[in-house]
Amino acid sequence: MIQVFLFLMIGLIAGWLATNFVEGRGYGGIGDVVIGTVGAFIGKFIFDLVGLTFRGFWGNVFVSVVGAVLFLHIVNFLTGDRTVSS
């Protein structure tokens, strides 16, 4: 049960950070968890491809944020949202 809680917390933190990096606004708690969770899978896949491993809570958050930022850029590209935050 604690693993599920930690997974959701990592997803929430990563989603919130990614939406602030990419768009400057969040999607609410549930949206941020979804974005962070998808980002975790994308980030893990990419970092496994290049042979890098990050351990611990903050390592997982880092990997998830990187994946979530990539995910949001892909979504923005596919939906035609070309806004770039400065």
DODREN-532900 format. One line per 8 residues: their letters; for each residue x, y, z of N, C-alpha, C. Coordinates in pm, whole numbers, plus 50000, padded with zeros to 5 digits. Example, Ala and Ser with C-alpha at 12.3 -4.5 7.8 and 13.67 -1.06 7.14 Angstrom:
// DODREN-532900
AS = 51319,49431,50780,51230,49550,50780,51320,49670,50780; 51285,49775,50708,51367,49894,50714,51290,50003,50787 .
END
This chain:
// DODREN-532900
MIQVFLFL = 50082,49880,50000,50000,50000,50000,50086,50126,50000; 50198,50123,50069,50286,50240,50074,50348,50267,49936; 50369,50161,49857,50425,50179,49723,50328,50255,49633; 50200,50226,49647,50099,50297,49569,50097,50444,49608; 50103,50471,49737,50105,50609,49784,50228,50683,49731; 50345,50621,49738,50468,50683,49689,50461,50705,49538; 50406,50607,49465,50392,50620,49321,50303,50740,49286; 50193,50756,49359,50103,50869,49335,50168,51002,49373 .
MIGLIAGW = 50245,51001,49481,50315,51125,49522,50420,51165,49419; 50494,51068,49368,50594,51097,49265,50523,51150,49140; 50412,51087,49103,50337,51134,48987,50285,51275,49006; 50235,51306,49125,50184,51441,49153,50295,51545,49146; 50406,51518,49210,50519,51612,49209,50573,51630,49068; 50595,51519,48998,50650,51526,48863,50554,51595,48768; 50426,51565,48776,50329,51630,48689,50319,51778,48714; 50319,51817,48841,50312,51959,48875,50435,52033,48825 .
LATNFVEG = 50554,51976,48848,50678,52040,48800,50680,52049,48648; 50643,51942,48580,50646,51940,48434,50550,52043,48375; 50429,52052,48430,50335,52150,48376,50382,52292,48401; 50454,52315,48509,50509,52448,48533,50626,52477,48440; 50704,52377,48405,50816,52397,48312,50765,52421,48171; 50663,52348,48129,50619,52352,47991,50515,52460,47967; 50414,52468,48050,50302,52558,48022,50284,52669,48125; 50343,52654,48241,50326,52755,48343,50198,52744,48423 .
RGYGGIGD = 50123,52635,48404,50001,52614,48483,49982,52464,48501; 49907,52427,48604,49882,52287,48630,49749,52242,48574; 49725,52113,48582,49600,52054,48537,49517,52007,48655; 49548,52050,48774,49481,52002,48893,49550,51876,48944; 49512,51833,49061,49578,51719,49124,49572,51592,49043; 49453,51557,48996,49437,51432,48919,49511,51441,48786; 49499,51553,48718,49569,51571,48590,49719,51564,48606; 49771,51626,48712,49915,51622,48737,49962,51480,48768 .
VVIGTVGA = 49882,51405,48841,49918,51265,48871,49923,51185,48742; 49825,51205,48654,49823,51132,48527,49944,51170,48442; 49972,51298,48430,50087,51344,48352,50217,51290,48410; 50231,51296,48542,50351,51245,48607,50366,51095,48593; 50254,51022,48597,50258,50877,48583,50299,50837,48442; 50238,50900,48342,50279,50873,48204,50425,50912,48185; 50463,51024,48243,50602,51069,48236,50698,50971,48300; 50657,50905,48406,50742,50806,48471,50773,50692,48376 .
FIGKFIFD = 50673,50645,48304,50694,50536,48209,50783,50581,48092; 50758,50700,48041,50838,50752,47930,50982,50774,47976; 50998,50839,48092,51132,50866,48143,51210,50738,48170; 51146,50640,48231,51212,50512,48259,51256,50446,48130; 51171,50446,48029,51204,50387,47900,51326,50456,47838; 51325,50589,47837,51435,50665,47776,51565,50645,47852; 51560,50654,47984,51683,50638,48062,51736,50496,48055; 51648,50397,48042,51694,50259,48022,51761,50244,47887 .
LVGLTFRG = 51710,50312,47785,51771,50305,47652,51915,50355,47651; 51941,50462,47726,52076,50519,47728,52162,50460,47839; 52105,50373,47919,52181,50303,48022,52204,50379,48152; 52120,50478,48181,52132,50554,48305,52028,50506,48406; 52069,50501,48532,51979,50458,48639,51984,50559,48752; 51868,50598,48800,51857,50687,48915,51781,50613,49023; 51829,50619,49144,51770,50545,49255,51709,50642,49356; 51618,50591,49434,51559,50667,49543,51442,50751,49498 .
FWGNVFVS = 51381,50814,49595,51263,50896,49572,51291,51009,49474; 51396,51088,49501,51425,51204,49417,51478,51164,49281; 51545,51050,49272,51585,50998,49141,51465,50964,49056; 51364,50901,49119,51241,50869,49048,51164,50995,49008; 51166,51095,49094,51100,51221,49060,51169,51284,48939; 51302,51285,48938,51377,51342,48826,51343,51273,48694; 51348,51140,48694,51316,51063,48574,51173,51090,48530; 51081,51098,48624,50941,51124,48592,50920,51263,48535 .
VVGAVLFL = 50989,51361,48589,50977,51499,48539,51028,51507,48396; 51142,51447,48370,51197,51448,48233,51097,51384,48137; 51045,51269,48174,50947,51201,48090,50819,51281,48073; 50772,51345,48180,50649,51424,48174,50666,51548,48087; 50782,51611,48094,50808,51727,48008,50806,51683,47862; 50871,51572,47831,50867,51520,47694,50724,51487,47651; 50649,51424,47742,50510,51390,47713,50427,51515,47683; 50443,51620,47762,50366,51743,47739,50406,51810,47609 .
HIVNFLTG = 50534,51806,47573,50576,51862,47445,50515,51784,47329; 50510,51653,47340,50449,51570,47236,50300,51601,47225; 50231,51609,47339,50088,51640,47338,50063,51777,47277; 50144,51876,47317,50128,52011,47262,50152,52013,47112; 50250,51937,47065,50277,51930,46922,50161,51867,46846; 50108,51758,46900,49999,51687,46833,49867,51763,46836; 49845,51843,46939,49720,51919,46948,49730,52057,46886; 49848,52094,46842,49864,52223,46776,49889,52338,46869 .
DRTVSS = 49908,52312,46998,49938,52420,47093,50086,52452,47085; 50119,52563,47025,50259,52600,47001,50311,52705,47099; 50239,52726,47209,50284,52826,47307,50408,52776,47377; 50501,52867,47398,50626,52834,47466,50639,52927,47585; 50659,52870,47703,50677,52954,47821,50820,53001,47826; 50841,53123,47876,50975,53176,47885,51026,53179,48025 .
END
